Amino acid sequence: MKITLNGTPLEIEPETRLIALVDQLEERVKNDPMIISLIQKTGKSNLLFILNGAVVKAEDLPTIEIQEGDDLRYVHPFFGG
């Protein structure tokens, strides 16, 4: 099944739950210095997930099943000055 992840086409298994993709993405970005700092300070990555234009609450991640054609985006907070 095809979806879009941060603007890039991605093939995933049917009936994939959003939490499974979240786990994969968090593994992929775990060495990002910003993510390392956030995990050290807060105990979590603080990634924000947006599915088809709507922000997904963390408590909803396990209940959402990804559908064909979904547009999933993720961002992490950044600090500036």
DORO-396954 format. One record per atom (N, C-alpha, C): residue in one letter; x, y, z. Coordinates in steps of 0.001 Angstrom, whole numbers, padded with zeros to 6 digits, always signed. Layout:
// DORO-396954
aXYZ
...
END
This chain:
// DORO-396954
m+000851-001158+000000
m+000000+000000+000000
m+000902+001227+000000
k+000489+002265-000739
k+001308+003468-000869
k+000758+004611-000026
i+001707+005287+000669
i+001393+006506+001396
i+002481+007525+001056
t+002348+008709+001604
t+003389+009726+001458
t+003909+010053+002851
l+005231+010030+003007
l+005862+010348+004280
l+006770+011543+004078
n+006396+012668+004678
n+007140+013925+004519
n+007421+014235+003052
g+006411+014008+002204
g+006518+014340+000793
g+007135+013271-000081
t+007552+012146+000512
t+008195+011071-000241
t+007291+009847-000270
p+007066+009265-001458
p+006250+008045-001519
p+006883+006922-000699
l+006034+006149-000036
l+006500+005045+000799
l+005531+003883+000656
e+006069+002707+000514
e+005265+001491+000431
e+005258+000837+001815
i+004061+000567+002341
i+003937-000095+003641
i+002949-001250+003529
e+002951-002091+004540
e+002028-003218+004585
e+000609-002740+004895
p-000396-003348+004285
p-001779-003017+004645
p-002011-003262+006138
e-002946-002533+006722
e-003328-002652+008122
e-002224-002223+009086
t-001281-001412+008594
t-000221-000892+009460
t-000803+000171+010376
r-000517+000068+011636
r-000954+001074+012605
r+000071+002197+012655
l-000414+003389+012919
l+000451+004559+012967
l+001572+004379+013982
i+001293+003753+015107
i+002313+003574+016140
i+003508+002785+015607
a+003285+001842+014683
a+004389+001073+014105
a+005300+001981+013283
l+004713+002898+012513
l+005521+003845+011748
l+006240+004818+012672
v+005571+005242+013726
v+006182+006149+014693
v+007425+005499+015297
d+007310+004235+015685
d+008458+003524+016249
d+009623+003474+015262
q+009325+003200+013990
q+010368+003154+012963
q+011012+004528+012772
l+010202+005566+012739
l+010722+006916+012538
l+011567+007377+013717
e+011122+007067+014917
e+011905+007454+016080
e+013251+006726+016099
e+013272+005503+015638
e+014535+004772+015531
e+015442+005437+014503
r+014859+005886+013409
r+015619+006507+012320
r+016268+007829+012745
v+015602+008599+013593
v+016111+009927+013964
v+016785+009958+015332
k+016966+008812+015953
k+017468+008779+017328
k+018866+009373+017496
n+019655+009452+016418
n+021005+010010+016519
n+021073+011490+016154
d+019946+012090+015854
d+019888+013517+015576
d+020207+014257+016877
p+021161+015192+016857
p+021536+015885+018096
p+020354+016540+018823
m+019412+017087+018090
m+018243+017711+018710
m+017407+016656+019444
i+017214+015508+018802
i+016431+014428+019412
i+017144+013903+020658
i+018450+013732+020573
i+019220+013269+021727
i+019016+014228+022900
s+019123+015524+022631
s+018953+016523+023676
s+017544+016468+024270
l+016526+016360+023418
l+015145+016297+023902
l+014909+015064+024768
i+015449+013923+024343
i+015272+012696+025112
i+015971+012822+026462
q+017164+013398+026470
q+017882+013571+027734
q+017121+014492+028685
k+016486+015521+028153
k+015799+016499+028995
k+014383+016088+029383
t+013677+015410+028460
t+012258+015127+028704
t+011912+013641+028761
g+012835+012793+028312
g+012563+011357+028296
g+011846+010882+027051
k+011567+011794+026103
k+010910+011402+024858
k+011382+012300+023726
s+011097+011885+022491
s+011597+012608+021313
s+010805+013879+021011
n+009558+013940+021449
n+008671+015079+021171
n+008381+015276+019685
l+008503+014214+018884
l+008120+014326+017479
l+006625+014587+017401
l+006249+015413+016452
l+004847+015742+016222
l+004433+015098+014905
f+003326+014367+014920
f+002857+013670+013721
f+001587+014322+013199
i+001554+014501+011883
i+000432+015142+011199
i-000050+014172+010128
l-001279+013725+010252
l-001851+012765+009315
l-002953+013449+008524
n-002747+013550+007219
n-003726+014181+006327
n-004117+015578+006809
g-003119+016318+007286
g-003328+017701+007679
g-003786+017923+009106
a-003995+016852+009868
a-004460+016985+011253
a-003395+016462+012213
v-003116+017242+013250
v-002167+016806+014271
v-002756+015604+015003
v-001918+014596+015231
v-002353+013383+015921
v-001889+013450+017370
k-002818+013277+018286
k-002480+013239+019705
k-001714+011952+020004
a-000745+012037+020904
a+000082+010879+021246
a-000772+009687+021690
e-001838+009948+022446
e-002668+008838+022927
e-003457+008154+021812
d-003567+008809+020640
d-004291+008212+019516
d-003400+007382+018595
l-002088+007493+018729
l-001166+006794+017819
l-001441+005289+017705
p-001688+004577+018810
p-001903+003126+018696
p-003220+002732+018025
t-004176+003637+017965
t-005505+003267+017475
t-005713+003573+015993
i-004803+004316+015382
i-005003+004752+013993
i-004363+003764+013028
e-005170+003289+012081
e-004673+002410+011025
e-004436+003262+009784
i-003240+003150+009220
i-002882+003916+008028
i-003663+003378+006835
q-004140+004303+005992
q-004928+003941+004814
q-004164+004277+003532
e-004507+003604+002462
e-003925+003874+001141
e-004039+005366+000835
g-002928+005973+000413
g-002927+007366+000006
g-002769+008375+001132
d-002663+007909+002382
d-002504+008846+003499
d-001236+009670+003338
d-001298+010890+003858
d-000153+011800+003860
d+000276+011979+005315
l+001423+011402+005660
l+001945+011480+007021
l+003171+012373+007033
r+003171+013304+007954
r+004325+014196+008114
r+004724+014183+009581
y+006009+014382+009806
y+006479+014503+011175
y+007488+015632+011264
v+007483+016292+012382
v+008411+017387+012657
v+008861+017260+014096
h+010001+017837+014383
h+010414+017913+015774
h+010659+019364+016125
p+010454+019683+017397
p+010672+021064+017807
p+012147+021432+017648
f+012380+022689+017416
f+013768+023159+017324
f+013861+024466+018092
f+015060+024745+018487
f+015297+025932+019296
f+016097+026921+018483
g+015848+028158+018681
g+016581+029185+017967
g+016786+030397+018867
g+017392+031357+018288
g+017590+032523+019127
g+018064+033714+018335
END
